[in-house]
C-alpha cells in the first residue's frame, strides 16, 4: 500500500535517474569523439553499476536498486542517440545555411 504522494515521489525519482545520464552520454559523444552509441551506452552502464556498487559498499543509508541501473542506462541511450543525431545532421545544416546566404 502506498501512502499519499508516495507514487508521485517514485515517478519523480525514476525520471531524475533517467535524466541524470542524458547530459553525461551527450558530452561523452561530443567531447570524447566517440561516434559509437553502443560504446557510450556501455560506458554509462558501467559507470552506473559502479555507483550502485559503491552505494552498497559504503552502506551509508542508500538503497541499491537495479531500477537505477536500468533508468541510468536508458538516460544514456537517450543522450547518446540525441547527440548522434545532432552530429549526423550538423554537416547538412551547415551546407543548407551556406546556400541561403
MOPEBEL-V288342 format. One record per residue. SS is DSSP state (helix for helix, strand for strand, loop for the rest). PHI is phi in whole degrees, 0 to 359 (* if undefined). PSI is psi in whole degrees, -180 to 180 (none if undefined). Layout:
BEGIN
ss->SS phi->PHI psi->PSI
ss->SS phi->PHI psi->PSI
END
This chain:
BEGIN
ss->loop phi->* psi->131
ss->loop phi->265 psi->143
ss->loop phi->277 psi->168
ss->loop phi->299 psi->127
ss->loop phi->84 psi->-8
ss->helix phi->290 psi->-40
ss->helix phi->296 psi->-40
ss->helix phi->296 psi->-39
ss->helix phi->294 psi->-38
ss->helix phi->295 psi->-43
ss->helix phi->296 psi->-42
ss->helix phi->298 psi->-42
ss->helix phi->297 psi->-40
ss->helix phi->293 psi->-39
ss->helix phi->295 psi->-40
ss->helix phi->294 psi->-40
ss->helix phi->298 psi->-39
ss->helix phi->288 psi->-42
ss->helix phi->288 psi->-24
ss->helix phi->297 psi->-35
ss->helix phi->265 psi->-5
ss->helix phi->298 psi->-53
ss->helix phi->291 psi->-31
ss->helix phi->296 psi->-43
ss->helix phi->291 psi->-40
ss->helix phi->296 psi->-44
ss->helix phi->297 psi->-36
ss->helix phi->297 psi->-42
ss->helix phi->293 psi->-41
ss->helix phi->282 psi->-51
ss->helix phi->277 psi->-41
ss->loop phi->273 psi->-1
ss->loop phi->56 psi->45
ss->loop phi->260 psi->99
ss->loop phi->285 psi->-10
ss->loop phi->268 psi->122
ss->helix phi->296 psi->-42
ss->helix phi->298 psi->-39
ss->helix phi->294 psi->-43
ss->helix phi->295 psi->-41
ss->helix phi->293 psi->-42
ss->helix phi->297 psi->-42
ss->helix phi->298 psi->-41
ss->helix phi->293 psi->-39
ss->helix phi->295 psi->-40
ss->helix phi->295 psi->-42
ss->helix phi->298 psi->-41
ss->helix phi->294 psi->-41
ss->helix phi->297 psi->-40
ss->helix phi->298 psi->-41
ss->helix phi->299 psi->-45
ss->helix phi->293 psi->-39
ss->helix phi->296 psi->-41
ss->helix phi->295 psi->-38
ss->helix phi->297 psi->-41
ss->helix phi->293 psi->-43
ss->helix phi->291 psi->-36
ss->helix phi->283 psi->-26
ss->loop phi->48 psi->49
ss->loop phi->261 psi->33
ss->loop phi->84 psi->4
ss->loop phi->271 psi->149
ss->loop phi->260 psi->128
ss->loop phi->275 psi->126
ss->loop phi->220 psi->132
ss->helix phi->291 psi->-24
ss->helix phi->299 psi->-37
ss->helix phi->300 psi->-44
ss->helix phi->298 psi->-46
ss->helix phi->293 psi->-43
ss->helix phi->289 psi->-36
ss->helix phi->297 psi->-40
ss->helix phi->292 psi->-37
ss->helix phi->297 psi->-42
ss->helix phi->298 psi->-39
ss->helix phi->295 psi->-39
ss->helix phi->298 psi->-44
ss->helix phi->296 psi->-46
ss->helix phi->295 psi->-43
ss->helix phi->292 psi->-40
ss->helix phi->293 psi->-42
ss->helix phi->296 psi->-45
ss->helix phi->296 psi->-41
ss->helix phi->298 psi->-43
ss->helix phi->297 psi->-42
ss->helix phi->296 psi->-43
ss->helix phi->292 psi->-39
ss->helix phi->290 psi->-32
ss->helix phi->266 psi->-12
ss->helix phi->300 psi->-45
ss->helix phi->298 psi->-37
ss->helix phi->294 psi->-40
ss->helix phi->293 psi->-38
ss->helix phi->296 psi->-41
ss->helix phi->294 psi->-40
ss->helix phi->294 psi->-39
ss->helix phi->293 psi->-35
ss->helix phi->293 psi->-35
ss->helix phi->288 psi->-30
ss->helix phi->286 psi->-23
ss->loop phi->281 psi->none
END
